[in-house]
Amino acid sequence: MTRTILAAGIIGTTLGACATQPPPRAYPLKDFFRNPERGFFRLAEDGQTLAFMQPTSVDGNPARMNIYVQPLEGSKLVGEPRQITHETARDISNYFWKGGDVVLFQKDFGGDENFHVLAVNAKTGKTTDLTPYEGARASIEDDLEDDPDHVLISHNQRNPEVFDVYRVNVHTGAAVLVAQNPGNIVGWQTDHAGKVRAAVTSDGLNTTLLYRDDEASEFRPLITTDYRTSVSPSFFTFDDKKIYALSNRGRDKLSLVVIDPATPDTEQEIFTPDTVDLDGAGYSRKRRVLTVAAYQTDKPQYKFFDAQSEALYKKLSDKLPGYDVALQGTNRDENKFIVAAYNDRTPGSRYIYDATTDTLTKLADINPAIPEADMSHVRPITYQSRDGLTIHGYLTLPAGRDPKNLPCIVNPHGGPWARDGWGYNPETQFLANRGFCVLQMNFRGSTGYGRAFWEASFGQWGLKMQDDITDGVQWLIKQGIADPKRIGIYGASYGGYATLAGVTFTPDLYAAAVDYVGVSNLFTFMKSIPPYWKPMLDKMQDMVGHPERDKERLAATSPALHADKIKTPLFVAQGAKDPRVNKDESDQMVQALKARGVEVEYMVKDNEGHGFHNDENKFEFYEAMEKFLTEHLKP
């Protein structure tokens, strides 16, 4: 399959443009956050069947996203859709085709992230759990496109801390071990024949790229670096003798390089973006050529390596003006494509493009209940931190309102080693529709801006990372956009930590705060990580802080230990089965506040993990959040 993502940009708007039309009506909350009536389209390898998901209620249970299949003739659907999964507890989150008859999907249990891999026969409906191991976490390493009966799956059933690789029969579940983890491998890489030929090890602070000529040989070390230097294998060259990798050896930015195992200390540099890291690269399996490299400045950007991919991108962009275009899948012959068209104001539509007939057929509008024209533009912005760093971010101003003295929500992202990007975000559009401006910032440590910017976050949770967020708030106020008395902060995961740190260490800045599955105590957080994070614990302690060496700093920057400073109204939401941010993180924060007689709103869902996924829980959370923010910020 062609592993590509393609996109086309649109022209942004100016600050003043928001007030040229009357404010849109407030659209129903559920319309922003409900699952699509039909979405997540996938083509069978032979191109003769389409799969998709839609919400389905079984035996009166709440509707869950389940998989359907429908025959295709060219790019036209024929016959009736047929349901092949019957999940009732949680939505299916991801799936793909194996050949023309089998669909593989993953499921966890109440949000515990111990995913099982299941195979369902699209013709008979027979379902087989390929990893029926309680408490183990499984994922697909290679779909083995040239082997009709097997896939490679890694799981940690033998040892909760490490993942071994098995060749598994998708019809029977029979499994054969092909690579046993000696205890320090944190990633595996297959060649184009599906053989496990490379791996990455970690001792916590140093990583080594291992390589072998074939599966009968022993792995040998090629490259060892400290964890601050990344040499990450992406895929093999098409003769299976060298490795394409993302590397920042000897440079600040991640580049696409080729590494020859015979001379691993030199890299053949293929492409380096000017100002940001490279996100990834794609190739055509059929034509055996490199096709595209993807990276993000303010918006998605692409570097094409072959004329055919660039022509396809241009043709689709011309057919769908005003929208970014992304390829979300193809058949084995690479002549039918699932195409997404979207922008910052709409999740858009999905199409089948048939290259043989040059026809584009619409499959669905993802959210027709929310009119694009009434949503708000997402505007890239920059501001300076107090110590001189350029912080990139996005400002969403409520449509039809004068951008002055607005109630604003500051929304720091999770991770923290991730980033916010440009595009459609239902949370942002919902808040803007309710009259709030929304500021998202890529504070120091956010990925994509090079190694030095990432390293600037080390040891800075609650300190300079938090200052970058505070400086964004001050920038909003200086622009005259934000009413300084009506600023709220909302974030999830690390964003939840930043929310708690904001109301703890800058208690006069915010008038309301929403902490969603956020870290509150840096000591207990690092003690309660999942077992499969243990190999990375030394790295985590180096980047965040060591419980003994950095005890004073960690204590000073753990909001739960300074709850006496909090006076901002707070709403906390938590999944009981969260494996990443344990429920105790929220419990201890809420208990510390209640011990002082401070009222705090607390929502816990027993059947959720790191974030709420079931529609009824999402609706309840956003309804409570809207009521809370409206009460305290008065939009």
FINU-28219 format. One record per residue (C-alpha): residue number from 1; x negated, y negated, z negated; chain; residue in one letter. Coordinates in steps of 0.2 Angstrom, whole numbers. Layout:
<recs>
REC_NUM_X_Y_Z_A_A;
...
</recs>
This chain:
<recs>
REC_1_0_0_0_A_M;
REC_2_-6_-18_3_A_T;
REC_3_-10_-25_-14_A_R;
REC_4_-7_-43_-11_A_T;
REC_5_2_-58_-18_A_I;
REC_6_6_-72_-6_A_L;
REC_7_13_-89_-9_A_A;
REC_8_17_-106_-1_A_A;
REC_9_18_-123_-11_A_G;
REC_10_30_-137_-11_A_I;
REC_11_28_-155_-15_A_I;
REC_12_30_-161_-33_A_G;
REC_13_40_-176_-39_A_T;
REC_14_35_-192_-48_A_T;
REC_15_40_-195_-66_A_L;
REC_16_53_-208_-61_A_G;
REC_17_62_-197_-49_A_A;
REC_18_72_-188_-63_A_C;
REC_19_83_-202_-66_A_A;
REC_20_90_-205_-49_A_T;
REC_21_105_-193_-51_A_Q;
REC_22_117_-191_-65_A_P;
REC_23_112_-177_-78_A_P;
REC_24_118_-160_-73_A_P;
REC_25_131_-151_-83_A_R;
REC_26_125_-139_-97_A_A;
REC_27_126_-122_-89_A_Y;
REC_28_130_-107_-100_A_P;
REC_29_116_-101_-110_A_L;
REC_30_119_-83_-105_A_K;
REC_31_117_-88_-87_A_D;
REC_32_99_-93_-90_A_F;
REC_33_94_-77_-99_A_F;
REC_34_104_-63_-93_A_R;
REC_35_97_-49_-82_A_N;
REC_36_100_-51_-63_A_P;
REC_37_115_-42_-56_A_E;
REC_38_102_-34_-44_A_R;
REC_39_83_-36_-44_A_G;
REC_40_66_-27_-45_A_F;
REC_41_67_-20_-27_A_F;
REC_42_55_-6_-22_A_R;
REC_43_52_2_-5_A_L;
REC_44_50_21_-4_A_A;
REC_45_33_25_4_A_E;
REC_46_42_31_20_A_D;
REC_47_52_15_21_A_G;
REC_48_69_24_22_A_Q;
REC_49_75_21_4_A_T;
REC_50_76_6_-6_A_L;
REC_51_76_6_-25_A_A;
REC_52_82_-8_-37_A_F;
REC_53_88_-11_-54_A_M;
REC_54_105_-17_-60_A_Q;
REC_55_113_-18_-78_A_P;
REC_56_124_-3_-81_A_T;
REC_57_134_1_-96_A_S;
REC_58_135_20_-101_A_V;
REC_59_148_26_-113_A_D;
REC_60_153_9_-119_A_G;
REC_61_135_4_-124_A_N;
REC_62_128_-13_-120_A_P;
REC_63_122_-14_-101_A_A;
REC_64_104_-9_-98_A_R;
REC_65_94_-11_-83_A_M;
REC_66_94_6_-73_A_N;
REC_67_87_12_-57_A_I;
REC_68_98_14_-41_A_Y;
REC_69_93_20_-24_A_V;
REC_70_101_17_-7_A_Q;
REC_71_96_22_11_A_P;
REC_72_89_10_23_A_L;
REC_73_90_9_42_A_E;
REC_74_77_-3_48_A_G;
REC_75_80_-17_36_A_S;
REC_76_99_-14_33_A_K;
REC_77_106_-5_18_A_L;
REC_78_118_9_23_A_V;
REC_79_130_20_12_A_G;
REC_80_133_17_-6_A_E;
REC_81_120_14_-20_A_P;
REC_82_117_29_-32_A_R;
REC_83_112_28_-50_A_Q;
REC_84_97_39_-54_A_I;
REC_85_93_34_-72_A_T;
REC_86_105_32_-87_A_H;
REC_87_95_23_-101_A_E;
REC_88_106_16_-115_A_T;
REC_89_94_10_-128_A_A;
REC_90_83_-2_-119_A_R;
REC_91_80_-9_-101_A_D;
REC_92_68_0_-90_A_I;
REC_93_54_-13_-88_A_S;
REC_94_44_-6_-74_A_N;
REC_95_45_8_-61_A_Y;
REC_96_38_13_-43_A_F;
REC_97_40_26_-30_A_W;
REC_98_29_41_-28_A_K;
REC_99_31_47_-10_A_G;
REC_100_49_47_-4_A_G;
REC_101_58_57_-17_A_D;
REC_102_51_53_-34_A_V;
REC_103_53_37_-44_A_V;
REC_104_41_35_-59_A_L;
REC_105_46_23_-74_A_F;
REC_106_40_19_-91_A_Q;
REC_107_50_17_-107_A_K;
REC_108_46_14_-126_A_D;
REC_109_56_16_-141_A_F;
REC_110_63_0_-150_A_G;
REC_111_49_-10_-144_A_G;
REC_112_35_0_-151_A_D;
REC_113_25_-1_-135_A_E;
REC_114_21_18_-136_A_N;
REC_115_26_20_-118_A_F;
REC_116_31_37_-110_A_H;
REC_117_29_40_-91_A_V;
REC_118_45_48_-84_A_L;
REC_119_48_55_-66_A_A;
REC_120_65_56_-59_A_V;
REC_121_70_65_-43_A_N;
REC_122_79_52_-32_A_A;
REC_123_89_66_-23_A_K;
REC_124_94_77_-38_A_T;
REC_125_93_65_-52_A_G;
REC_126_82_77_-62_A_K;
REC_127_71_68_-75_A_T;
REC_128_55_74_-82_A_T;
REC_129_45_66_-97_A_D;
REC_130_27_67_-91_A_L;
REC_131_20_62_-108_A_T;
REC_132_32_69_-121_A_P;
REC_133_20_65_-135_A_Y;
REC_134_28_56_-151_A_E;
REC_135_18_40_-156_A_G;
REC_136_7_41_-140_A_A;
REC_137_5_27_-127_A_R;
REC_138_3_31_-109_A_A;
REC_139_1_22_-93_A_S;
REC_140_-2_26_-74_A_I;
REC_141_-21_25_-69_A_E;
REC_142_-18_30_-51_A_D;
REC_143_-3_35_-41_A_D;
REC_144_-13_46_-29_A_L;
REC_145_-4_41_-13_A_E;
REC_146_-12_55_-3_A_D;
REC_147_-7_69_-16_A_D;
REC_148_12_71_-15_A_P;
REC_149_13_81_-31_A_D;
REC_150_2_72_-44_A_H;
REC_151_-3_56_-52_A_V;
REC_152_-17_51_-64_A_L;
REC_153_-10_46_-82_A_I;
REC_154_-20_40_-97_A_S;
REC_155_-14_42_-114_A_H;
REC_156_-20_42_-132_A_N;
REC_157_-11_58_-139_A_Q;
REC_158_-28_67_-143_A_R;
REC_159_-35_52_-152_A_N;
REC_160_-24_36_-156_A_P;
REC_161_-39_25_-153_A_E;
REC_162_-44_30_-136_A_V;
REC_163_-37_35_-119_A_F;
REC_164_-41_51_-109_A_D;
REC_165_-36_54_-91_A_V;
REC_166_-25_68_-85_A_Y;
REC_167_-19_74_-67_A_R;
REC_168_-1_77_-70_A_V;
REC_169_12_86_-59_A_N;
REC_170_27_74_-56_A_V;
REC_171_39_89_-54_A_H;
REC_172_34_100_-69_A_T;
REC_173_24_89_-80_A_G;
REC_174_10_101_-80_A_A;
REC_175_-6_91_-85_A_A;
REC_176_-25_94_-82_A_V;
REC_177_-38_84_-91_A_L;
REC_178_-50_75_-78_A_V;
REC_179_-59_63_-89_A_A;
REC_180_-61_64_-108_A_Q;
REC_181_-65_48_-118_A_N;
REC_182_-81_50_-128_A_P;
REC_183_-74_37_-139_A_G;
REC_184_-80_20_-132_A_N;
REC_185_-72_19_-115_A_I;
REC_186_-60_5_-114_A_V;
REC_187_-56_6_-95_A_G;
REC_188_-56_19_-81_A_W;
REC_189_-58_16_-62_A_Q;
REC_190_-54_28_-48_A_T;
REC_191_-60_28_-30_A_D;
REC_192_-49_28_-14_A_H;
REC_193_-48_47_-15_A_A;
REC_194_-41_46_-33_A_G;
REC_195_-57_52_-41_A_K;
REC_196_-62_44_-58_A_V;
REC_197_-79_37_-53_A_R;
REC_198_-82_22_-65_A_A;
REC_199_-78_16_-82_A_A;
REC_200_-81_2_-94_A_V;
REC_201_-87_5_-112_A_T;
REC_202_-87_-6_-127_A_S;
REC_203_-96_-5_-144_A_D;
REC_204_-86_-20_-149_A_G;
REC_205_-99_-34_-144_A_L;
REC_206_-107_-27_-128_A_N;
REC_207_-99_-19_-113_A_T;
REC_208_-107_-7_-100_A_T;
REC_209_-101_-2_-83_A_L;
REC_210_-103_17_-80_A_L;
REC_211_-104_25_-63_A_Y;
REC_212_-105_43_-56_A_R;
REC_213_-106_49_-38_A_D;
REC_214_-92_62_-40_A_D;
REC_215_-82_70_-54_A_E;
REC_216_-94_84_-56_A_A;
REC_217_-108_72_-61_A_S;
REC_218_-111_63_-78_A_E;
REC_219_-108_45_-79_A_F;
REC_220_-123_34_-79_A_R;
REC_221_-125_16_-86_A_P;
REC_222_-126_3_-72_A_L;
REC_223_-124_-14_-80_A_I;
REC_224_-124_-19_-99_A_T;
REC_225_-118_-37_-104_A_T;
REC_226_-112_-45_-120_A_D;
REC_227_-93_-47_-120_A_Y;
REC_228_-94_-65_-115_A_R;
REC_229_-100_-60_-98_A_T;
REC_230_-87_-51_-88_A_S;
REC_231_-91_-38_-74_A_V;
REC_232_-74_-30_-71_A_S;
REC_233_-72_-16_-57_A_P;
REC_234_-57_-20_-46_A_S;
REC_235_-58_-6_-33_A_F;
REC_236_-71_3_-23_A_F;
REC_237_-77_-2_-5_A_T;
REC_238_-68_8_8_A_F;
REC_239_-82_21_10_A_D;
REC_240_-81_24_-9_A_D;
REC_241_-99_20_-11_A_K;
REC_242_-99_2_-19_A_K;
REC_243_-88_-7_-31_A_I;
REC_244_-78_-23_-28_A_Y;
REC_245_-78_-32_-45_A_A;
REC_246_-73_-48_-54_A_L;
REC_247_-89_-55_-61_A_S;
REC_248_-96_-71_-70_A_N;
REC_249_-114_-64_-72_A_R;
REC_250_-125_-80_-71_A_G;
REC_251_-111_-92_-68_A_R;
REC_252_-96_-100_-77_A_D;
REC_253_-82_-94_-65_A_K;
REC_254_-76_-77_-61_A_L;
REC_255_-80_-72_-43_A_S;
REC_256_-76_-58_-31_A_L;
REC_257_-93_-48_-29_A_V;
REC_258_-98_-31_-22_A_V;
REC_259_-110_-21_-33_A_I;
REC_260_-121_-7_-25_A_D;
REC_261_-124_7_-38_A_P;
REC_262_-142_8_-31_A_A;
REC_263_-146_-10_-35_A_T;
REC_264_-134_-15_-49_A_P;
REC_265_-144_-30_-55_A_D;
REC_266_-139_-40_-39_A_T;
REC_267_-122_-45_-33_A_E;
REC_268_-116_-48_-16_A_Q;
REC_269_-105_-63_-19_A_E;
REC_270_-89_-63_-8_A_I;
REC_271_-79_-78_-14_A_F;
REC_272_-79_-90_-29_A_T;
REC_273_-66_-104_-31_A_P;
REC_274_-73_-121_-34_A_D;
REC_275_-65_-126_-50_A_T;
REC_276_-56_-110_-58_A_V;
REC_277_-59_-92_-61_A_D;
REC_278_-53_-79_-48_A_L;
REC_279_-38_-69_-54_A_D;
REC_280_-39_-55_-42_A_G;
REC_281_-40_-48_-24_A_A;
REC_282_-30_-37_-13_A_G;
REC_283_-33_-25_1_A_Y;
REC_284_-24_-15_15_A_S;
REC_285_-24_3_11_A_R;
REC_286_-19_7_29_A_K;
REC_287_-31_-4_38_A_R;
REC_288_-45_-2_25_A_R;
REC_289_-49_-21_24_A_V;
REC_290_-50_-34_11_A_L;
REC_291_-35_-45_13_A_T;
REC_292_-33_-59_0_A_V;
REC_293_-40_-67_-16_A_A;
REC_294_-29_-76_-28_A_A;
REC_295_-32_-89_-40_A_Y;
REC_296_-23_-104_-49_A_Q;
REC_297_-27_-122_-50_A_T;
REC_298_-11_-132_-54_A_D;
REC_299_-2_-120_-42_A_K;
REC_300_-5_-103_-35_A_P;
REC_301_-19_-103_-21_A_Q;
REC_302_-25_-90_-9_A_Y;
REC_303_-40_-86_1_A_K;
REC_304_-37_-74_16_A_F;
REC_305_-50_-63_23_A_F;
REC_306_-41_-56_38_A_D;
REC_307_-31_-64_51_A_A;
REC_308_-16_-52_50_A_Q;
REC_309_-12_-56_32_A_S;
REC_310_-14_-74_35_A_E;
REC_311_-2_-74_50_A_A;
REC_312_11_-64_40_A_L;
REC_313_10_-76_26_A_Y;
REC_314_12_-91_38_A_K;
REC_315_26_-83_47_A_K;
REC_316_36_-79_30_A_L;
REC_317_32_-97_24_A_S;
REC_318_39_-104_40_A_D;
REC_319_55_-94_38_A_K;
REC_320_57_-99_20_A_L;
REC_321_53_-118_19_A_P;
REC_322_52_-126_2_A_G;
REC_323_48_-110_-7_A_Y;
REC_324_33_-100_-13_A_D;
REC_325_32_-83_-5_A_V;
REC_326_26_-67_-13_A_A;
REC_327_25_-50_-6_A_L;
REC_328_31_-38_-20_A_Q;
REC_329_29_-21_-11_A_G;
REC_330_28_-12_6_A_T;
REC_331_30_5_14_A_N;
REC_332_15_16_18_A_R;
REC_333_15_10_36_A_D;
REC_334_14_-8_30_A_E;
REC_335_27_-14_42_A_N;
REC_336_41_-17_30_A_K;
REC_337_39_-29_15_A_F;
REC_338_49_-34_0_A_I;
REC_339_48_-53_0_A_V;
REC_340_51_-65_-15_A_A;
REC_341_55_-83_-12_A_A;
REC_342_55_-94_-27_A_Y;
REC_343_49_-111_-34_A_N;
REC_344_48_-121_-50_A_D;
REC_345_67_-123_-51_A_R;
REC_346_74_-106_-46_A_T;
REC_347_69_-88_-47_A_P;
REC_348_75_-88_-29_A_G;
REC_349_80_-73_-18_A_S;
REC_350_73_-57_-12_A_R;
REC_351_72_-51_6_A_Y;
REC_352_66_-36_17_A_I;
REC_353_55_-41_31_A_Y;
REC_354_54_-29_45_A_D;
REC_355_38_-33_55_A_A;
REC_356_42_-22_70_A_T;
REC_357_58_-32_73_A_T;
REC_358_53_-48_65_A_D;
REC_359_69_-48_55_A_T;
REC_360_71_-55_37_A_L;
REC_361_86_-48_28_A_T;
REC_362_92_-55_11_A_K;
REC_363_94_-42_-3_A_L;
REC_364_100_-53_-17_A_A;
REC_365_99_-70_-26_A_D;
REC_366_91_-67_-42_A_I;
REC_367_101_-80_-52_A_N;
REC_368_115_-88_-42_A_P;
REC_369_124_-95_-57_A_A;
REC_370_110_-108_-60_A_I;
REC_371_110_-120_-45_A_P;
REC_372_92_-125_-40_A_E;
REC_373_97_-143_-36_A_A;
REC_374_102_-146_-55_A_D;
REC_375_86_-139_-62_A_M;
REC_376_70_-149_-66_A_S;
REC_377_54_-150_-57_A_H;
REC_378_38_-143_-66_A_V;
REC_379_25_-156_-65_A_R;
REC_380_6_-152_-67_A_P;
REC_381_-2_-164_-79_A_I;
REC_382_-19_-167_-87_A_T;
REC_383_-25_-176_-103_A_Y;
REC_384_-41_-178_-112_A_Q;
REC_385_-44_-169_-129_A_S;
REC_386_-52_-180_-143_A_R;
REC_387_-69_-172_-140_A_D;
REC_388_-68_-175_-121_A_G;
REC_389_-62_-159_-113_A_L;
REC_390_-49_-160_-99_A_T;
REC_391_-33_-151_-104_A_I;
REC_392_-22_-145_-90_A_H;
REC_393_-4_-142_-92_A_G;
REC_394_14_-144_-86_A_Y;
REC_395_28_-157_-90_A_L;
REC_396_46_-153_-87_A_T;
REC_397_57_-168_-88_A_L;
REC_398_76_-166_-90_A_P;
REC_399_84_-169_-73_A_A;
REC_400_95_-185_-72_A_G;
REC_401_88_-193_-88_A_R;
REC_402_76_-208_-90_A_D;
REC_403_59_-201_-95_A_P;
REC_404_58_-213_-110_A_K;
REC_405_60_-209_-129_A_N;
REC_406_66_-191_-125_A_L;
REC_407_67_-177_-138_A_P;
REC_408_53_-165_-133_A_C;
REC_409_48_-147_-136_A_I;
REC_410_30_-143_-136_A_V;
REC_411_28_-125_-130_A_N;
REC_412_10_-118_-133_A_P;
REC_413_8_-101_-124_A_H;
REC_414_4_-84_-132_A_G;
REC_415_-12_-74_-130_A_G;
REC_416_-21_-85_-134_A_P;
REC_417_-33_-79_-120_A_W;
REC_418_-20_-82_-106_A_A;
REC_419_-13_-97_-97_A_R;
REC_420_3_-105_-92_A_D;
REC_421_6_-107_-73_A_G;
REC_422_17_-116_-61_A_W;
REC_423_34_-108_-57_A_G;
REC_424_51_-104_-63_A_Y;
REC_425_53_-102_-82_A_N;
REC_426_71_-99_-89_A_P;
REC_427_66_-105_-106_A_E;
REC_428_59_-121_-99_A_T;
REC_429_74_-124_-88_A_Q;
REC_430_86_-120_-102_A_F;
REC_431_78_-133_-113_A_L;
REC_432_77_-146_-100_A_A;
REC_433_96_-143_-95_A_N;
REC_434_100_-147_-114_A_R;
REC_435_91_-163_-112_A_G;
REC_436_73_-159_-119_A_F;
REC_437_57_-163_-111_A_C;
REC_438_45_-148_-112_A_V;
REC_439_26_-149_-113_A_L;
REC_440_16_-134_-110_A_Q;
REC_441_-3_-135_-111_A_M;
REC_442_-18_-124_-107_A_N;
REC_443_-28_-128_-123_A_F;
REC_444_-46_-122_-125_A_R;
REC_445_-48_-104_-124_A_G;
REC_446_-34_-102_-110_A_S;
REC_447_-41_-91_-96_A_T;
REC_448_-44_-96_-78_A_G;
REC_449_-54_-112_-82_A_Y;
REC_450_-71_-103_-84_A_G;
REC_451_-82_-96_-97_A_R;
REC_452_-87_-112_-106_A_A;
REC_453_-69_-117_-108_A_F;
REC_454_-64_-100_-115_A_W;
REC_455_-79_-99_-127_A_E;
REC_456_-75_-116_-134_A_A;
REC_457_-60_-108_-143_A_S;
REC_458_-71_-96_-153_A_F;
REC_459_-69_-98_-171_A_G;
REC_460_-56_-112_-168_A_Q;
REC_461_-39_-105_-172_A_W;
REC_462_-30_-119_-181_A_G;
REC_463_-45_-131_-178_A_L;
REC_464_-50_-138_-161_A_K;
REC_465_-37_-126_-152_A_M;
REC_466_-24_-134_-163_A_Q;
REC_467_-31_-152_-160_A_D;
REC_468_-29_-149_-141_A_D;
REC_469_-10_-146_-144_A_I;
REC_470_-9_-161_-156_A_T;
REC_471_-18_-172_-143_A_D;
REC_472_-5_-167_-130_A_G;
REC_473_9_-173_-142_A_V;
REC_474_0_-190_-144_A_Q;
REC_475_-2_-191_-125_A_W;
REC_476_17_-188_-123_A_L;
REC_477_20_-202_-136_A_I;
REC_478_8_-214_-128_A_K;
REC_479_16_-211_-111_A_Q;
REC_480_33_-217_-119_A_G;
REC_481_41_-201_-114_A_I;
REC_482_43_-193_-131_A_A;
REC_483_53_-200_-146_A_D;
REC_484_40_-198_-160_A_P;
REC_485_54_-194_-172_A_K;
REC_486_61_-180_-161_A_R;
REC_487_47_-168_-157_A_I;
REC_488_49_-150_-159_A_G;
REC_489_37_-135_-157_A_I;
REC_490_41_-118_-151_A_Y;
REC_491_30_-103_-147_A_G;
REC_492_28_-84_-147_A_A;
REC_493_14_-73_-152_A_S;
REC_494_-2_-85_-153_A_Y;
REC_495_11_-98_-148_A_G;
REC_496_20_-94_-164_A_G;
REC_497_4_-95_-174_A_Y;
REC_498_1_-113_-166_A_A;
REC_499_19_-117_-171_A_T;
REC_500_16_-113_-189_A_L;
REC_501_-2_-121_-189_A_A;
REC_502_6_-137_-182_A_G;
REC_503_19_-138_-196_A_V;
REC_504_6_-133_-209_A_T;
REC_505_-9_-144_-204_A_F;
REC_506_0_-159_-196_A_T;
REC_507_16_-159_-206_A_P;
REC_508_22_-176_-200_A_D;
REC_509_21_-173_-182_A_L;
REC_510_36_-161_-179_A_Y;
REC_511_54_-163_-183_A_A;
REC_512_58_-144_-180_A_A;
REC_513_49_-128_-177_A_A;
REC_514_53_-111_-170_A_V;
REC_515_41_-97_-173_A_D;
REC_516_44_-81_-162_A_Y;
REC_517_34_-66_-167_A_V;
REC_518_20_-77_-173_A_G;
REC_519_4_-73_-183_A_V;
REC_520_4_-82_-200_A_S;
REC_521_-11_-74_-210_A_N;
REC_522_-27_-71_-200_A_L;
REC_523_-33_-58_-213_A_F;
REC_524_-17_-47_-213_A_T;
REC_525_-15_-49_-194_A_F;
REC_526_-32_-42_-190_A_M;
REC_527_-30_-28_-203_A_K;
REC_528_-13_-22_-195_A_S;
REC_529_-18_-21_-176_A_I;
REC_530_-13_-5_-166_A_P;
REC_531_-26_9_-167_A_P;
REC_532_-30_7_-148_A_Y;
REC_533_-37_-11_-152_A_W;
REC_534_-49_-4_-165_A_K;
REC_535_-63_-2_-152_A_P;
REC_536_-62_-21_-149_A_M;
REC_537_-61_-26_-167_A_L;
REC_538_-79_-32_-168_A_D;
REC_539_-76_-43_-153_A_K;
REC_540_-60_-50_-161_A_M;
REC_541_-69_-54_-177_A_Q;
REC_542_-82_-63_-167_A_D;
REC_543_-70_-73_-157_A_M;
REC_544_-57_-77_-171_A_V;
REC_545_-67_-74_-187_A_G;
REC_546_-74_-61_-199_A_H;
REC_547_-64_-57_-215_A_P;
REC_548_-80_-59_-226_A_E;
REC_549_-92_-69_-216_A_R;
REC_550_-79_-82_-211_A_D;
REC_551_-68_-80_-226_A_K;
REC_552_-66_-98_-231_A_E;
REC_553_-62_-104_-213_A_R;
REC_554_-49_-90_-211_A_L;
REC_555_-41_-94_-227_A_A;
REC_556_-41_-113_-223_A_A;
REC_557_-32_-109_-206_A_T;
REC_558_-19_-96_-211_A_S;
REC_559_-3_-105_-212_A_P;
REC_560_5_-92_-224_A_A;
REC_561_-8_-97_-237_A_L;
REC_562_-3_-115_-236_A_H;
REC_563_15_-114_-236_A_A;
REC_564_16_-128_-249_A_D;
REC_565_12_-141_-235_A_K;
REC_566_26_-136_-224_A_I;
REC_567_41_-148_-224_A_K;
REC_568_47_-146_-206_A_T;
REC_569_63_-136_-204_A_P;
REC_570_58_-119_-198_A_L;
REC_571_67_-105_-188_A_F;
REC_572_57_-88_-188_A_V;
REC_573_62_-73_-176_A_A;
REC_574_53_-56_-177_A_Q;
REC_575_55_-38_-170_A_G;
REC_576_54_-25_-183_A_A;
REC_577_44_-13_-172_A_K;
REC_578_31_-26_-166_A_D;
REC_579_14_-16_-165_A_P;
REC_580_4_-32_-161_A_R;
REC_581_11_-45_-174_A_V;
REC_582_17_-34_-188_A_N;
REC_583_33_-39_-196_A_K;
REC_584_24_-43_-212_A_D;
REC_585_17_-59_-203_A_E;
REC_586_34_-66_-203_A_S;
REC_587_40_-59_-220_A_D;
REC_588_26_-67_-230_A_Q;
REC_589_28_-84_-222_A_M;
REC_590_47_-83_-225_A_V;
REC_591_44_-77_-243_A_Q;
REC_592_31_-90_-247_A_A;
REC_593_44_-104_-241_A_L;
REC_594_59_-97_-250_A_K;
REC_595_48_-96_-266_A_A;
REC_596_47_-114_-265_A_R;
REC_597_65_-116_-263_A_G;
REC_598_63_-121_-244_A_V;
REC_599_77_-115_-233_A_E;
REC_600_71_-106_-218_A_V;
REC_601_81_-97_-205_A_E;
REC_602_75_-79_-201_A_Y;
REC_603_81_-67_-188_A_M;
REC_604_75_-49_-187_A_V;
REC_605_80_-36_-174_A_K;
REC_606_77_-18_-179_A_D;
REC_607_77_-12_-161_A_N;
REC_608_64_-24_-154_A_E;
REC_609_45_-26_-154_A_G;
REC_610_34_-41_-148_A_H;
REC_611_48_-51_-141_A_G;
REC_612_67_-47_-138_A_F;
REC_613_71_-38_-122_A_H;
REC_614_89_-32_-124_A_N;
REC_615_101_-45_-118_A_D;
REC_616_112_-46_-133_A_E;
REC_617_97_-49_-144_A_N;
REC_618_90_-62_-132_A_K;
REC_619_107_-71_-132_A_F;
REC_620_108_-71_-150_A_E;
REC_621_90_-78_-152_A_F;
REC_622_93_-92_-139_A_Y;
REC_623_110_-97_-146_A_E;
REC_624_102_-99_-164_A_A;
REC_625_87_-108_-157_A_M;
REC_626_98_-120_-147_A_E;
REC_627_109_-124_-162_A_K;
REC_628_93_-126_-173_A_F;
REC_629_85_-138_-161_A_L;
REC_630_100_-148_-157_A_T;
REC_631_104_-150_-176_A_E;
REC_632_86_-157_-180_A_H;
REC_633_81_-166_-163_A_L;
REC_634_98_-172_-158_A_K;
REC_635_96_-172_-139_A_P;
</recs>
